[in-house]
Every structure is written in structure tokens, then in C-alpha cells.
Amino acid sequence: MSFLAVLDIFNYFMEGLIFLALAAAFWQACKNLAAADLASRLVGIAVSFSTNISMTMFSFSLQYIWSR
């Protein structure tokens, strides 16, 4: 389970980098649209990260490990 959580964290990080690169590429064409698109995608990553059950289970398992 914790292995999947690590992969999720890596995946979210890579998605963020890809979205930043796309925003930089489209910045010259339309700054307003690129900024709105980047903001909405980063909010989507934050929401999916905060509601992901594997992150909650990973946090609980770390608390259990460190409480011993």
C-alpha cells in the first residue's frame, strides 16, 4: 500500500511539471488562458491528492510505525 502512495506522489509531481511546461509554452499565445488553465489543473492535483485514500492510509501507517 505504501508503495502505491509513493508512486502517487511521484505521479502528482510529474503532472505538475508537465502542466508548468505547458503553461510556459502557451504563455506567449494567451497569458490569461494559460494562467487560468495552470491554476485549474494545479487545484485539481491538490484536490485529488487530498482526497486520495492511499495518502490517508500512508499517513496512518507512518503514525503507527512511529508510535511504537
TIRO-2110 file (N, C-alpha, C; in Angstrom, 1 decimal):
// TIRO-2110
0.8, -1.2, 0.0, N, 1, A
0.0, 0.0, 0.0, CA, 1, A
0.9, 1.3, 0.0, C, 1, A
1.9, 1.2, 0.8, N, 2, A
2.8, 2.4, 0.9, CA, 2, A
3.5, 2.6, -0.4, C, 2, A
3.8, 1.5, -1.1, N, 3, A
4.5, 1.7, -2.4, CA, 3, A
3.6, 2.4, -3.4, C, 3, A
2.3, 2.1, -3.4, N, 4, A
1.4, 2.8, -4.3, CA, 4, A
1.3, 4.3, -3.9, C, 4, A
1.4, 4.6, -2.6, N, 5, A
1.3, 6.0, -2.2, CA, 5, A
2.6, 6.8, -2.7, C, 5, A
3.7, 6.1, -2.7, N, 6, A
4.9, 6.8, -3.2, CA, 6, A
4.8, 7.0, -4.7, C, 6, A
4.2, 6.0, -5.4, N, 7, A
4.0, 6.2, -6.9, CA, 7, A
3.0, 7.4, -7.1, C, 7, A
2.0, 7.5, -6.3, N, 8, A
1.0, 8.6, -6.5, CA, 8, A
1.7, 9.9, -6.3, C, 8, A
2.6, 10.0, -5.3, N, 9, A
3.3, 11.3, -5.0, CA, 9, A
4.1, 11.6, -6.2, C, 9, A
4.9, 10.6, -6.7, N, 10, A
5.7, 10.9, -7.9, CA, 10, A
4.9, 11.3, -9.1, C, 10, A
3.7, 10.6, -9.3, N, 11, A
2.8, 10.9, -10.4, CA, 11, A
2.3, 12.4, -10.3, C, 11, A
1.9, 12.8, -9.1, N, 12, A
1.4, 14.2, -9.0, CA, 12, A
2.5, 15.2, -9.2, C, 12, A
3.7, 14.9, -8.8, N, 13, A
4.9, 15.8, -9.0, CA, 13, A
5.1, 15.9, -10.5, C, 13, A
5.1, 14.8, -11.2, N, 14, A
5.4, 14.8, -12.7, CA, 14, A
4.3, 15.5, -13.4, C, 14, A
3.0, 15.3, -13.0, N, 15, A
1.9, 16.0, -13.6, CA, 15, A
2.1, 17.5, -13.5, C, 15, A
2.5, 17.9, -12.3, N, 16, A
2.7, 19.4, -12.0, CA, 16, A
3.8, 19.9, -12.9, C, 16, A
4.9, 19.2, -13.1, N, 17, A
5.9, 19.7, -14.0, CA, 17, A
5.4, 19.8, -15.5, C, 17, A
4.7, 18.8, -15.9, N, 18, A
4.1, 18.8, -17.2, CA, 18, A
3.2, 20.0, -17.4, C, 18, A
2.4, 20.3, -16.4, N, 19, A
1.4, 21.4, -16.5, CA, 19, A
2.2, 22.7, -16.5, C, 19, A
3.3, 22.8, -15.7, N, 20, A
4.1, 24.0, -15.8, CA, 20, A
4.7, 24.2, -17.1, C, 20, A
5.2, 23.2, -17.7, N, 21, A
5.9, 23.3, -19.0, CA, 21, A
4.8, 23.7, -20.1, C, 21, A
3.7, 23.1, -20.0, N, 22, A
2.6, 23.5, -21.0, CA, 22, A
2.2, 25.0, -20.8, C, 22, A
2.1, 25.4, -19.6, N, 23, A
1.8, 26.8, -19.4, CA, 23, A
2.9, 27.7, -19.9, C, 23, A
4.1, 27.4, -19.7, N, 24, A
5.2, 28.2, -20.2, CA, 24, A
5.2, 28.2, -21.8, C, 24, A
4.9, 27.1, -22.4, N, 25, A
4.8, 27.0, -23.9, CA, 25, A
3.7, 27.9, -24.4, C, 25, A
2.5, 27.9, -23.7, N, 26, A
1.4, 28.6, -24.2, CA, 26, A
1.3, 30.0, -23.7, C, 26, A
2.3, 30.4, -22.9, N, 27, A
2.2, 31.7, -22.3, CA, 27, A
2.3, 32.9, -23.3, C, 27, A
3.0, 32.7, -24.4, N, 28, A
3.1, 33.7, -25.4, CA, 28, A
1.9, 33.9, -26.2, C, 28, A
1.1, 32.8, -26.4, N, 29, A
-0.1, 32.9, -27.2, CA, 29, A
-1.2, 33.6, -26.5, C, 29, A
-1.5, 33.2, -25.2, N, 30, A
-2.6, 33.9, -24.5, CA, 30, A
-2.3, 33.7, -23.0, C, 30, A
-1.8, 34.8, -22.4, N, 31, A
-1.4, 34.7, -21.0, CA, 31, A
-2.5, 34.4, -20.0, C, 31, A
-3.7, 35.0, -20.3, N, 32, A
-4.8, 34.8, -19.4, CA, 32, A
-5.3, 33.4, -19.4, C, 32, A
-5.4, 32.8, -20.6, N, 33, A
-5.9, 31.4, -20.7, CA, 33, A
-4.8, 30.5, -20.1, C, 33, A
-3.6, 30.7, -20.4, N, 34, A
-2.5, 29.8, -19.8, CA, 34, A
-2.5, 29.9, -18.3, C, 34, A
-2.7, 31.0, -17.7, N, 35, A
-2.7, 31.2, -16.2, CA, 35, A
-4.0, 30.5, -15.6, C, 35, A
-5.1, 30.7, -16.3, N, 36, A
-6.3, 30.0, -15.8, CA, 36, A
-6.2, 28.5, -15.9, C, 36, A
-5.7, 28.0, -17.0, N, 37, A
-5.6, 26.6, -17.2, CA, 37, A
-4.6, 26.0, -16.2, C, 37, A
-3.5, 26.6, -16.0, N, 38, A
-2.5, 26.1, -15.0, CA, 38, A
-3.1, 26.1, -13.6, C, 38, A
-3.8, 27.2, -13.2, N, 39, A
-4.4, 27.3, -11.9, CA, 39, A
-5.4, 26.2, -11.7, C, 39, A
-6.3, 25.9, -12.7, N, 40, A
-7.3, 24.9, -12.5, CA, 40, A
-6.7, 23.5, -12.5, C, 40, A
-5.6, 23.3, -13.2, N, 41, A
-5.0, 22.0, -13.2, CA, 41, A
-4.3, 21.7, -11.8, C, 41, A
-3.6, 22.7, -11.3, N, 42, A
-3.0, 22.6, -10.0, CA, 42, A
-4.0, 22.4, -8.9, C, 42, A
-5.1, 23.1, -9.0, N, 43, A
-6.2, 22.9, -8.0, CA, 43, A
-6.7, 21.4, -8.1, C, 43, A
-6.8, 20.9, -9.3, N, 44, A
-7.2, 19.5, -9.5, CA, 44, A
-6.3, 18.6, -8.9, C, 44, A
-5.0, 18.8, -9.0, N, 45, A
-4.0, 17.9, -8.4, CA, 45, A
-4.1, 18.0, -6.9, C, 45, A
-4.3, 19.2, -6.3, N, 46, A
-4.4, 19.4, -4.9, CA, 46, A
-5.6, 18.6, -4.3, C, 46, A
-6.7, 18.7, -5.1, N, 47, A
-8.0, 18.1, -4.6, CA, 47, A
-7.8, 16.6, -4.7, C, 47, A
-7.3, 16.1, -5.8, N, 48, A
-7.1, 14.6, -5.9, CA, 48, A
-6.1, 14.1, -4.9, C, 48, A
-5.1, 14.9, -4.6, N, 49, A
-4.1, 14.5, -3.6, CA, 49, A
-4.7, 14.4, -2.2, C, 49, A
-5.6, 15.4, -1.9, N, 50, A
-6.1, 15.5, -0.5, CA, 50, A
-7.3, 14.5, -0.3, C, 50, A
-7.9, 14.0, -1.4, N, 51, A
-9.0, 13.0, -1.2, CA, 51, A
-8.6, 11.6, -1.5, C, 51, A
-7.3, 11.4, -1.8, N, 52, A
-6.8, 10.1, -2.2, CA, 52, A
-6.7, 9.2, -0.9, C, 52, A
-7.4, 8.1, -0.9, N, 53, A
-7.4, 7.2, 0.3, CA, 53, A
-6.1, 6.6, 0.6, C, 53, A
-5.2, 6.4, -0.4, N, 54, A
-3.9, 5.8, -0.2, CA, 54, A
-3.0, 6.8, 0.6, C, 54, A
-3.2, 8.1, 0.4, N, 55, A
-2.4, 9.1, 1.2, CA, 55, A
-2.9, 9.0, 2.6, C, 55, A
-4.1, 8.9, 2.9, N, 56, A
-4.6, 8.8, 4.3, CA, 56, A
-4.1, 7.5, 4.9, C, 56, A
-4.1, 6.4, 4.2, N, 57, A
-3.6, 5.2, 4.8, CA, 57, A
-2.1, 5.2, 5.0, C, 57, A
-1.4, 5.9, 4.1, N, 58, A
0.0, 6.0, 4.3, CA, 58, A
0.3, 6.9, 5.5, C, 58, A
-0.4, 7.9, 5.7, N, 59, A
-0.3, 8.7, 6.9, CA, 59, A
-0.5, 7.9, 8.2, C, 59, A
-1.6, 7.2, 8.2, N, 60, A
-1.9, 6.3, 9.4, CA, 60, A
-0.8, 5.3, 9.6, C, 60, A
-0.3, 4.7, 8.6, N, 61, A
0.7, 3.7, 8.8, CA, 61, A
2.0, 4.3, 9.3, C, 61, A
2.3, 5.5, 8.8, N, 62, A
3.5, 6.2, 9.4, CA, 62, A
3.3, 6.5, 10.9, C, 62, A
2.1, 7.0, 11.2, N, 63, A
1.8, 7.3, 12.6, CA, 63, A
1.9, 6.0, 13.5, C, 63, A
1.5, 4.9, 13.0, N, 64, A
1.6, 3.6, 13.7, CA, 64, A
3.0, 3.2, 13.9, C, 64, A
3.8, 3.3, 12.8, N, 65, A
5.2, 2.9, 12.9, CA, 65, A
6.0, 3.8, 13.9, C, 65, A
5.7, 5.1, 13.9, N, 66, A
6.5, 6.0, 14.7, CA, 66, A
6.0, 6.0, 16.2, C, 66, A
4.8, 5.5, 16.4, N, 67, A
4.2, 5.4, 17.8, CA, 67, A
4.7, 4.2, 18.5, C, 67, A
5.4, 3.3, 17.9, N, 68, A
5.8, 2.1, 18.5, CA, 68, A
7.1, 2.3, 19.3, C, 68, A
END
